[in-house]
Amino acid sequence: MSLAARLSFAFTADGRAAQDRADMSVTYVGRINRKQAEADARRRFEEWRSLANPLARRWASNQIVVS
């Protein structure tokens, strides 16, 4: 099922889902399948966490995906 919506997923640095203060977040805008977006957000988080450069992590900490 696709939704014309906005979904957000946020994570703390240790990989837990975050409500308030997040170290990394992914926002999806457009027609979105929630399960696919959730899996993609987790994959993006793992990629973000593996970045060795702190500056690169800072710049990639808030991602927006338009579909």
C-alpha positions in Angstrom: 0.0 0.0 0.0 1.4 3.4 -1.0 0.6 6.6 0.8 0.9 10.2 -0.4 2.4 11.2 2.9 5.4 12.1 4.9 7.1 9.5 7.1 10.1 10.1 9.4 12.4 7.7 11.1 15.0 8.8 13.6 17.8 6.9 15.4 20.2 7.4 18.2 23.9 6.6 17.5 23.5 3.1 19.1 20.7 2.2 16.6 17.6 2.7 18.8 14.6 4.4 17.4 14.4 8.0 18.7 11.4 10.1 19.6 12.9 13.4 20.7 16.7 13.8 20.2 18.1 11.8 17.3 21.6 11.5 15.9 20.4 10.6 12.5 17.0 11.0 10.8 15.5 10.0 7.4 12.3 11.7 6.1 10.3 10.3 3.1 8.0 12.6 1.1 5.7 11.3 -1.6 4.1 8.0 -2.4 5.6 5.7 0.2 5.3 2.1 1.2 5.8 2.1 4.9 7.6 -1.2 5.2 10.0 -0.4 2.4 10.7 3.0 3.8 11.4 1.5 7.2 13.8 -1.0 5.7 15.5 1.7 3.6 15.8 4.0 6.7 17.5 1.2 8.6 19.9 0.6 5.7 20.7 4.3 5.4 21.3 4.4 9.2 23.8 1.5 9.0 25.6 3.3 6.1 25.7 6.5 8.1 27.0 4.8 11.2 29.8 3.2 9.2 31.1 6.6 8.0 34.5 7.2 9.7 34.7 10.9 9.1 32.8 12.9 11.8 32.2 15.8 9.4 30.7 13.4 6.8 28.4 12.0 9.5 27.3 15.4 10.5 26.4 16.4 7.0 24.6 13.1 6.3 22.7 13.1 9.7 19.4 14.5 8.2 18.3 12.9 5.0 15.2 13.6 2.9 14.0 11.2 0.3 11.5 12.4 -2.3 9.6 9.8 -4.3 
